């Protein structure tokens, strides 16, 4: 059971660490940059004035959405790697009731 408690503590630590990390996404060749935290909070959106065309305001919105989606995917990918990489199935072999399931 100590292993389970240790794994739980590692999961909590990973969640806290990932929530504090920032992830960047860009669109339009870098004219729009979005930064999000691992918990999904938007930190900033930066728009190069060169893309601000009053005749095509919709383009800016599309670029912002694309940059945010890229940043959020990066945060999600990092979370997936952190949690999948931290799962050591071999360490579970000694836990009661699970040893038969793991081989």
TAWO-V368269 format. One record per residue. RES is the residue in one small letter. OMEGA is omega as a letter, one per 40 degrees, with the letter a starting at -180 (none if undefined). Layout:
BEGIN
res:RES omega:OMEGA
res:RES omega:OMEGA
END
This chain:
BEGIN
res:x omega:i
res:x omega:i
res:x omega:i
res:x omega:i
res:x omega:i
res:x omega:i
res:x omega:i
res:x omega:i
res:x omega:i
res:x omega:i
res:x omega:i
res:x omega:i
res:x omega:i
res:x omega:i
res:x omega:a
res:x omega:a
res:x omega:a
res:x omega:i
res:x omega:a
res:x omega:a
res:x omega:i
res:x omega:a
res:x omega:a
res:x omega:i
res:x omega:i
res:x omega:i
res:x omega:i
res:x omega:a
res:x omega:i
res:x omega:i
res:x omega:i
res:x omega:i
res:x omega:i
res:x omega:i
res:x omega:i
res:x omega:i
res:x omega:i
res:x omega:i
res:x omega:i
res:x omega:i
res:x omega:i
res:x omega:a
res:x omega:a
res:x omega:i
res:x omega:a
res:x omega:a
res:x omega:i
res:x omega:a
res:x omega:a
res:x omega:a
res:x omega:a
res:x omega:i
res:x omega:a
res:x omega:i
res:x omega:a
res:x omega:a
res:x omega:a
res:x omega:i
res:x omega:a
res:x omega:i
res:x omega:i
res:x omega:i
res:x omega:i
res:x omega:i
res:x omega:a
res:x omega:i
res:x omega:i
res:x omega:i
res:x omega:i
res:x omega:i
res:x omega:i
res:x omega:i
res:x omega:i
res:x omega:i
res:x omega:i
res:x omega:i
res:x omega:i
res:x omega:i
res:x omega:i
res:x omega:i
res:x omega:a
res:x omega:a
res:x omega:i
res:x omega:a
res:x omega:a
res:x omega:a
res:x omega:a
res:x omega:a
res:x omega:i
res:x omega:a
res:x omega:i
res:x omega:a
res:x omega:a
res:x omega:a
res:x omega:i
res:x omega:i
res:x omega:a
res:x omega:a
res:x omega:i
res:x omega:a
res:x omega:a
res:x omega:i
res:x omega:none
END
